[in-house]
Amino acid sequence: RVLIAFVVTVGLAAGSLLAYAALPSPPTSLAPGNRPMTFEVVTSAFADPRTLPLEMDMSPSIELSSSASGRVTALACSKGRVLASGDIAMRIDGQPVAALASEQPFYRDITWGAEGADVDGLRVALRDLGYSVSASGRYGGDLHDAVAAFQRDRGIAPADGSLLLSSILWIPNAQTVPSECSLSLGQTYAGGDLFATVRG
C-alpha cells in the first residue's frame, strides 16, 4: 500500500509539472517592463480671481464716563492713544480718576461686605494689575487690602480700601483706545458727562 501511495504521488507531481510546462507563454504586452527611475515634474499656475462681498458687523460704540464732578485739571485722553487699566485717566480738582477695566461697568461704590458680579469684576481687574486677591467672593480683607494698595499707588485719597465710583473710570478692555475724546483741560465736568467714545 505504501508503494502504491508513493507511485500515485509521484505520478500526480509529474503530471502537474507537465501541465505547467504546456501552458502558453504570456504575451509580451503583459511582460514586466523597465521601471522608470526619474519622473518629470510639471508645475502649473491656477488663478481664481473672484470678488466676494464682505460686510463687517460692528458692535455699538461705547461711551465712557465717570461719576466724578469738578474742574478737569489733568487729562490723559487723546484720540488713538491707548488708555490702560490702572492709568490715571484725568484729575478732577486735582484728585486722580483711575481707569479700571472689567467685563461690565461699575455702577456703585464697592465697600466691605458687598458681593456680586461687579465685586468679582473688581477682583479680576486688580489681579490683572498684579495685586494679590482671589478671583471671586464677597468683599473681605483681601479685597480691602488690594483696593487700599491700588489707591495708595495712584494717589487716590482716602486710601481706605473702599472703592468710590467717583475715583474710577470704567473701561471695557485692559488696553482701550478712544476714538474720540470729549474733554479739555479747565472744563467743568459733571458726573456722568461723556469722557470719551470707544469705537465698536
C-alpha positions as a printed NumPy array, in Angstrom:
array([[  0.   ,   0.   ,   0.   ],
       [  2.786,   2.377,   0.833],
       [  4.333,   1.686,  -2.526],
       [  1.066,   2.332,  -4.317],
       [  0.596,   5.639,  -2.476],
       [  4.159,   6.665,  -3.38 ],
       [  3.662,   5.835,  -7.059],
       [  0.378,   7.782,  -7.138],
       [  2.021,  10.825,  -5.505],
       [  4.972,  10.805,  -7.902],
       [  2.58 ,  10.455, -10.812],
       [  0.486,  13.427,  -9.713],
       [  3.592,  15.586,  -9.262],
       [  4.928,  14.648, -12.673],
       [  1.543,  15.367, -14.26 ],
       [  1.378,  18.806, -12.645],
       [  4.873,  19.68 , -13.938],
       [  3.957,  18.599, -17.456],
       [  0.707,  20.606, -17.352],
       [  2.583,  23.756, -16.158],
       [  5.228,  23.345, -18.887],
       [  2.498,  23.035, -21.506],
       [  0.918,  26.409, -20.591],
       [  1.337,  29.086, -23.282],
       [  3.776,  31.974, -22.617],
       [  2.162,  35.342, -21.655],
       [  2.059,  37.989, -24.402],
       [  4.913,  40.472, -24.424],
       [  2.446,  43.323, -23.655],
       [  1.962,  41.783, -20.201],
       [  5.631,  41.234, -19.536],
       [  7.134,  43.484, -16.856],
       [  8.995,  46.433, -18.341],
       [ 11.776,  48.602, -17.06 ],
       [ 10.563,  50.726, -14.123],
       [ 11.235,  54.439, -14.594],
       [ 13.715,  55.892, -12.163],
       [ 13.071,  59.576, -12.863],
       [  9.842,  61.475, -13.236],
       [  9.213,  64.81 , -14.871],
       [  7.905,  67.49 , -12.518],
       [  5.29 ,  69.723, -14.064],
       [  4.078,  72.922, -12.408],
       [  1.093,  74.99 , -13.37 ],
       [ -0.371,  78.184, -12.037],
       [ -4.013,  78.363, -11.029],
       [ -5.714,  81.686, -10.572],
       [ -9.296,  82.042,  -9.435],
       [ -9.992,  85.766,  -9.205],
       [-13.419,  86.334,  -7.736],
       [-14.96 ,  89.207,  -5.843],
       [-16.611,  88.214,  -2.59 ],
       [-18.95 ,  90.534,  -0.704],
       [-17.75 ,  91.324,   2.841],
       [-19.843,  93.078,   5.416],
       [-18.461,  93.987,   8.844],
       [-20.813,  93.504,  11.77 ],
       [-19.607,  96.09 ,  14.295],
       [-20.747,  96.308,  17.874],
       [-22.097,  99.677,  19.021],
       [-19.684, 102.35 ,  20.174],
       [-19.138, 102.56 ,  23.931],
       [-19.367, 105.854,  25.788],
       [-17.081, 106.24 ,  28.804],
       [-17.938, 108.448,  31.766],
       [-17.147, 108.874,  35.443],
       [-19.27 , 109.968,  38.384],
       [-16.614, 112.491,  39.48 ],
       [-17.576, 116.17 ,  39.389],
       [-15.494, 119.324,  39.243],
       [-12.927, 121.048,  37.058],
       [-10.638, 118.989,  34.797],
       [ -7.102, 119.75 ,  35.988],
       [ -5.27 , 116.937,  34.127],
       [ -6.288, 114.775,  31.197],
       [ -4.795, 111.619,  29.68 ],
       [ -7.179, 111.106,  26.785],
       [ -6.255, 111.544,  23.152],
       [ -7.737, 110.008,  20.029],
       [ -5.991, 106.782,  19.043],
       [ -3.776, 106.646,  22.158],
       [ -4.019, 103.621,  24.458],
       [ -5.65 , 104.183,  27.831],
       [ -4.604, 101.252,  30.   ],
       [ -6.286,  99.842,  33.067],
       [ -4.627, 101.393,  36.115],
       [ -3.663, 104.636,  34.32 ],
       [ -4.795, 107.981,  35.679],
       [ -7.372, 108.998,  33.081],
       [ -7.895, 112.516,  34.431],
       [ -7.769, 114.632,  37.547],
       [-10.838, 116.428,  38.803],
       [ -9.999, 119.331,  41.127],
       [ -6.581, 117.718,  41.466],
       [ -7.978, 114.329,  42.54 ],
       [ -6.963, 111.356,  40.351],
       [ -9.574, 109.322,  38.493],
       [ -8.082, 105.939,  37.544],
       [ -9.098, 103.87 ,  34.527],
       [-10.153, 100.372,  35.536],
       [-11.1  ,  97.558,  33.136],
       [-13.722,  94.895,  33.792],
       [-16.253,  92.915,  31.778],
       [-19.139,  95.067,  32.947],
       [-19.247,  98.695,  34.052],
       [-19.016,  99.543,  37.733],
       [-22.257, 101.129,  38.945],
       [-21.854, 101.643,  42.707],
       [-19.359, 102.259,  45.454],
       [-17.857,  98.915,  46.464],
       [-17.301,  98.582,  50.195],
       [-16.924,  95.95 ,  52.884],
       [-19.44 ,  93.091,  52.644],
       [-20.544,  93.8  ,  49.054],
       [-20.924,  90.89 ,  46.68 ],
       [-21.967,  90.368,  43.085],
       [-20.633,  90.421,  39.534],
       [-19.169,  93.917,  39.939],
       [-17.219,  92.82 ,  43.039],
       [-15.835,  89.828,  41.13 ],
       [-15.022,  92.172,  38.231],
       [-13.068,  94.406,  40.62 ],
       [-11.173,  91.397,  41.93 ],
       [-10.2  ,  90.31 ,  38.402],
       [ -9.205,  93.871,  37.454],
       [ -6.911,  94.138,  40.48 ],
       [ -5.434,  90.669,  39.879],
       [ -4.644,  91.71 ,  36.3  ],
       [ -2.788,  94.707,  37.729],
       [ -0.684,  92.417,  39.922],
       [ -2.465,  92.723,  43.268],
       [ -2.808,  89.619,  45.421],
       [ -6.516,  88.892,  45.644],
       [ -8.766,  85.918,  44.952],
       [-10.77 ,  85.886,  41.722],
       [-14.23 ,  85.841,  43.293],
       [-16.093,  86.249,  46.547],
       [-17.596,  88.762,  48.932],
       [-15.699,  91.983,  49.655],
       [-13.448,  90.96 ,  52.534],
       [ -9.992,  91.519,  53.93 ],
       [ -8.023,  90.513,  50.819],
       [-10.011,  92.829,  48.547],
       [ -9.894,  95.655,  51.096],
       [ -6.095,  95.434,  51.236],
       [ -5.768,  95.265,  47.431],
       [ -8.053,  98.287,  46.911],
       [ -6.141, 100.278,  49.545],
       [ -2.841,  99.437,  47.813],
       [ -4.326, 100.407,  44.434],
       [ -5.446, 103.726,  45.899],
       [ -2.06 , 104.45 ,  47.506],
       [ -0.188, 103.591,  44.308],
       [ -2.258, 106.113,  42.351],
       [ -2.566, 108.852,  44.938],
       [ -6.294, 108.345,  45.437],
       [ -7.408, 109.694,  48.797],
       [ -8.542, 108.454,  51.121],
       [ -6.739, 105.144,  50.634],
       [ -9.181, 103.392,  52.937],
       [ -9.877, 100.255,  50.891],
       [-13.395, 101.309,  49.834],
       [-13.671, 101.861,  46.085],
       [-15.658, 105.039,  45.382],
       [-17.235, 105.226,  41.945],
       [-16.09 , 108.842,  41.655],
       [-12.436, 107.732,  41.809],
       [-12.508, 105.454,  38.756],
       [-13.345, 105.497,  35.065],
       [-14.617, 102.161,  33.771],
       [-13.029, 101.   ,  30.502],
       [-14.072,  97.862,  28.564],
       [-10.582,  96.439,  27.914],
       [ -7.222,  96.477,  29.666],
       [ -5.875,  98.337,  26.613],
       [ -8.629, 100.681,  25.426],
       [ -8.181, 103.099,  22.524],
       [-10.584, 106.07 ,  22.466],
       [-11.853, 107.056,  19.025],
       [-12.97 , 110.456,  20.339],
       [-12.152, 112.411,  23.494],
       [-14.809, 114.801,  24.758],
       [-12.977, 116.832,  27.411],
       [-10.415, 119.595,  27.547],
       [ -8.333, 120.997,  30.385],
       [-10.121, 123.53 ,  32.547],
       [-13.546, 122.27 ,  31.565],
       [-16.159, 121.74 ,  34.243],
       [-17.095, 118.083,  34.4  ],
       [-20.385, 116.94 ,  35.859],
       [-20.734, 113.311,  36.967],
       [-21.934, 111.196,  34.053],
       [-20.698, 113.602,  31.352],
       [-19.06 , 111.955,  28.349],
       [-15.326, 111.397,  28.819],
       [-14.541, 109.531,  25.577],
       [-16.002, 107.206,  22.972],
       [-14.599, 103.802,  22.085],
       [-15.409, 102.501,  18.619],
       [-17.262,  99.204,  18.478]])
